[in-house]
Amino acid sequence: MATSPGEPHDPLGQVQVAVLAKAPIPGLAKTRLLAVIGRQGAARLQRQLTRQALQTAQDAGLGTVTLWCTPDARHRFFRALERTTGVRCLVQPSGDLGARMHTAFRVHCARGPLLLIGTDCPVLRPDHLRQAAQALVDGADAVFQPAEDGGYVLVGLRQPQPALFHGMSWSTDQVMSDTRTRARAVGLQVNELDTLWDVDRPQDLVRWRACVVDGSQEASR
């Protein structure tokens, strides 16, 4: 299924979506779960989560969807996704997570607002993306979907905001708190959505499997 921007008369159609994804290489992806599911299992999980994140982005019915790949876009998994979905694959630049995220906003925001997500939150649904897009259309400078671990699973901006990304201590429980402080310091109007959880630790994997067994992808807290 090719990516399909929103209808021309729909203001949400101007809001683009970028998905940041690691290649499903054994030993590279989901490293904090290796002790539980092994290198091959972690790679399989990464493939599954990436497909789901991309499907969620497309099902939201917003603007253009792109997939930002690391370590490059030539991995056969990414090439297959590009063929089957029509989504353009771009290469994440070098640098820390903040530099890579800022680059995506710098590239895309010239054409309109952008929502940026990763692949670790299987309970992120199309409605969440549409709610975030609506916040930007309604005038918010930034929108976030916080994560229970202290980070965030979605960030949306109308314009690039380097202050939110440069010199940040990533992968800590202070990321969202520090981001709020930085956003206030530069005078941004921020909208925060409901807190979700992602699959990063063994207990998260158990929680997600329980949701799948129950036939629910709801973000129960």
N, C-alpha and C positions, 0 to 999 in steps of 0.2 A: 504494500500500500504506500503510495507516494505521499509525501507531506502535503497537506492542503491548508493554505492560509484561510483565515476567516473570511466571511463574506465581505465584499467591498463596503457595504453600508454599515458593517459592524465595527465600531471603534476598537474592539478588542483585537481585530485583525491586524492592527499596526504593532501589536506587542509580539516580539520574536521570542523564541525559546532556544537556549543553548544547553546541551547536555555534556558534561565532562565525564569521560570514561577512560578507565585503564583497559589495556588489552588483556584478554583472559589467558595470560601466560602463567603457567605453574610457577609459584614462588614469587610472583610480582603482585598478584591480585589477592585481596582479602587476607593479608598476612597474619592478622590477629586471630584468624580462625584456623590456621594451619594445624595446630595441635589437635583440633577437633575433627576436621574433615579432610585434612591432608592437602597436598599441593594440587592434585588433580581435582579433588572435590571443590577446592576454593576457586579453581579456574572455571569449573562448570557453574558454580554459583555466580561468578562474575558475568558469565554469558547470560544467565537467566535474568539477573538484576538489570543488566544493560538493556536487554530486549524490552523488559517491562518499563523501564524509565523512558525509553524512546517511544514506546506505545502510548504511555501516559501523556507525553508531550504532544504527540500527534492527535490523540483523542480529545485534547483540550480545545481543538479547533481555533487556535490563535493564529499568529503570523508564522513566518518561516521558521522551521526547526533545523538546527544544525547539530552535528555531533563532533565534539572536540576530543581528539584521541591522543593517547600517550601509550608507549613512547613514540609511535608514529601512526599514520593512517593506512599503512600498507599491510597490516596484519590481515590475514584471510578472513577473520571474523568481521572486521570493519568493512572490508571490501564487499563481503556478502550482504551486510546490512545496507550498504549504499545501493547495491543492485536491487534488493528486494523492497526497500522502503522509499527510495528516491531522496533520502536525506543526504545532504552534502557532508562529507567528512573532512574536518580540518585538523591540523596538527597543533597540539598544545605546545607553547613555546617553552624554553628552558626557564628555570627560576623556581621559586617556591610557589605554593598554592596561590598566594595572594597575587603574585605577578601573573600567573596564568589566568586567574579570574579577571583581573583588571584588563588584560589583553582582549579577552572576549568582549568586554563592555566597550573598550575603545574601538574595536573593529565593527561592532554591530550598532551601537547607539547613534551613529550618524544617520541611520535609517529608521530610528524609532526606539521606543523602550525595549528592554531585554529582561527576560527572566532567565536565571542561571540555576541549574540543578545538577546534582550528581547522580550516582546510581545506587546509593546505599539506603534509600528510603522507599521500600516497597509499599508503604501505606500512603504515599503521596499520590493523590488521585487527580484526574482532570479538573474536577471542581475546585481543588486547591489552586491550581494554576490559573483558572479563570477568575477566581476571587483575587488573587495577587495581581493579575493583569488589570482588573477593574480598579484596584487601588491606584495603580499608576495612571490609568486613564482619567481618574477622578482628581488627579493632581498631586498625589504623594510623590516625593522625590525618591523614596526608597521603600521597599516592602521586604519583609523577612518572614520566613516560617521557621521559628526556633526549633531546636532539637532538645530532647530531654537530657542529653549529655553535656549541654552547655554551649553547643555550636548552633549551626542552622543548616537546614536541608534545602532552602530556597532563598535566593536573594534576587530582587528585581530593582532596576534603576532606570530612571529616565535619561540620565547622563552619566558618563564615567565619573567615579568618585575615588581617586587614588588614595585619599586619606583612610578609606575603609579597608585597604588591603596591604599597604606598604608597612613593613616592619611589624606585622601582627604575629603573635605567638600562636601558631595553628596547632590543632590536635590537643587542645586543653579545654577544661571546663569553663574558661573565662572568655572564650571567643565572642559569644553573643553579648556578654556584659561589656567587654571592651569595645565592641562594635557600636553599641548604644552610646557609649561615652564619646567615641569619635564622631558619630553622626550628630550628636548635640553640639559638639565643639565647632562643627562647620555649618551649623544651622539648617540641617536637613529636616524636612517633614517626613516622619517615618510612620509606616503602618505595620503592625505586627499581627500575624495570623495565629491560629491555634498551634500549640506545641505538638510536634510529632516525634517519632522515634525511628532510628535507623538500625540497620543490621551491621554491627561492627564487632561485637563481642559474642562469645558462645551463648550467653543468656539471651541475647537478641535473636540469635538463630532459632532457639527453642521457641521464643515468643512468636516469631514469624510463622514457623511451622504449625503452631497451634492455630493461628489465624487461617492458614490455608486449609487445615483439617476441618475447621468450623465453617468453611465456606465464606469467610469474612476477611476483607482487607481493611476493616475499620481501624482507626488509630486509637485503640482502647488504651487508656492511660492508667 
